[in-house]
Amino acid sequence: MLTSRTNWKFNPNQLSTTLTQLKASGTPVLDLTESNPTHCQFEYLNAHQLLSPLTDSQNLCYEPDPKGKLEARKIVQNYYREKEIEVDLQNIFLTASTSEAYSFLFKLLVNPNERALIPQPSYPLFHFLADLNDVELVPYSLRHNGEAWQIDLKHLVAQCDSKTKAMILVHPNNPTGSFVKKDELKALVQVAKERSLALISDEVFSDYSFQEDEKRVGSLAGNASEVLTFTLSGISKILGLPQMKLAWIVADGPEPILKPLLERLELISDTYLSVNTPVQNALSSWFQLKNEIQKEIKTRVRNNYSFLEKQLEKNTLANLLPLEGGWYATMKIPNTKSEEEWTLEFLEQAHVYVHPGYFFDFAEEAYVVLSLLPPEKTFQEGVERILKRL
Ligand SMILES: Cc1ncc(COP(=O)(O)O)c(C=O)c1O
């Protein structure tokens, strides 16, 4: 009776069962997987500052626009202008989340059982988004050489076939924190052109870079190059406000293909009209807080990362993988035990919860991924406890 596209396994793994049991018994667990900023005691989460724009009387009026309210799209346009990127207002589509943006693009670009390329390792939600849209995901490898992560171009090309319709770039990637480089993009655009693939650039973490890098690509938005390009971002990361549910797609590409595509995307958006009015009206007030919010998040992320670096200088059993940006750190630990065994041991013996690398489809073991968002005290205590177990 139920569809095959939702025929998922719901059995919890041992890690999540143990976590539930510990919580039920009242045992405090230091959660170093926490990537919800609203759980991480940030000062910017100030009720007056963030909630007063929602009381605007304009919110009583419903004037839906399938692309999103013009004033809200102008804020998005301005976000790119500050990066010296010019984006046409007509090419901006607001969505309730980046996940919804992916769904719209899968519906627009990929027929049932056609394929989209995704980086590996990367973000686990992709699999559900793809299943729900009958899209098959094909991974291409990211490899690190100790100093940097690189896209394995040969592997990416070998993974393409006649059913491949889109190539997803996560810029910077979650959890590797690696940005796409200019020479990589040049090669990827060439592949996309030859095979008529659309590029989807997920840039939700792009403002969270550790340092400038000449070799790095900026945003793909406004890149009216030879291939269709969709740039995704949103306020869940840019403003650390995932609960407010607002994201966007910027569509770019050669004019003759772009026009009919914009019409179709508009109809997809019009079918749902999922972005609520109060959030669109509050966007300009919230964007005024952007620098302050990002400064606080960046300081937390850097402090936690520096602490981890210092601890690992003293501990030769674990290595920190290169990190250019984002909210996560990846640690390579001895493969004397599996990731499952290590993470269970950290949870059961040290009461610290971290993600095993397999959660992000790392090609080999043993890695663990730590969120850099938790308050410094929690993070430091958690790191000290797990390093003692190595
Ligand atoms: C790379 C990446 N893209 C998109 C998202 C989802 O963003 P949104 O909250 O806008 O759906 C996440 C969430 O963690 C993410 O890591």
The ligand as a MOL file (V3000), in Angstrom:
LIG
                    3D

  0  0  0     0  0            999 V3000
M  V30 BEGIN CTAB
M  V30 COUNTS 16 16 0 0 0
M  V30 BEGIN ATOM
M  V30 1 C 25.4370 21.6820 3.3540 0
M  V30 2 C 24.0490 21.9410 3.8610 0
M  V30 3 N 23.1060 22.3770 3.0160 0
M  V30 4 C 21.8510 22.6290 3.4340 0
M  V30 5 C 21.4880 22.4440 4.7520 0
M  V30 6 C 20.0700 22.6960 5.1630 0
M  V30 7 O 19.8180 24.0430 5.2590 0
M  V30 8 P 18.2920 24.5210 5.5160 0
M  V30 9 O 18.1580 24.6660 6.9910 0
M  V30 10 O 18.2170 25.8300 4.7950 0
M  V30 11 O 17.3930 23.4890 4.9160 0
M  V30 12 C 22.4340 21.9830 5.6680 0
M  V30 13 C 22.0720 21.7770 7.0690 0
M  V30 14 O 22.8750 21.4750 7.9290 0
M  V30 15 C 23.7390 21.7270 5.2080 0
M  V30 16 O 24.6740 21.2500 6.0420 0
M  V30 END ATOM
M  V30 BEGIN BOND
M  V30 1 1 1 2
M  V30 2 1 2 3
M  V30 3 2 2 15
M  V30 4 2 3 4
M  V30 5 1 4 5
M  V30 6 1 5 6
M  V30 7 2 5 12
M  V30 8 1 6 7
M  V30 9 1 7 8
M  V30 10 2 8 9
M  V30 11 1 8 10
M  V30 12 1 8 11
M  V30 13 1 12 13
M  V30 14 1 12 15
M  V30 15 2 13 14
M  V30 16 1 15 16
M  V30 END BOND
M  V30 END CTAB
M  END
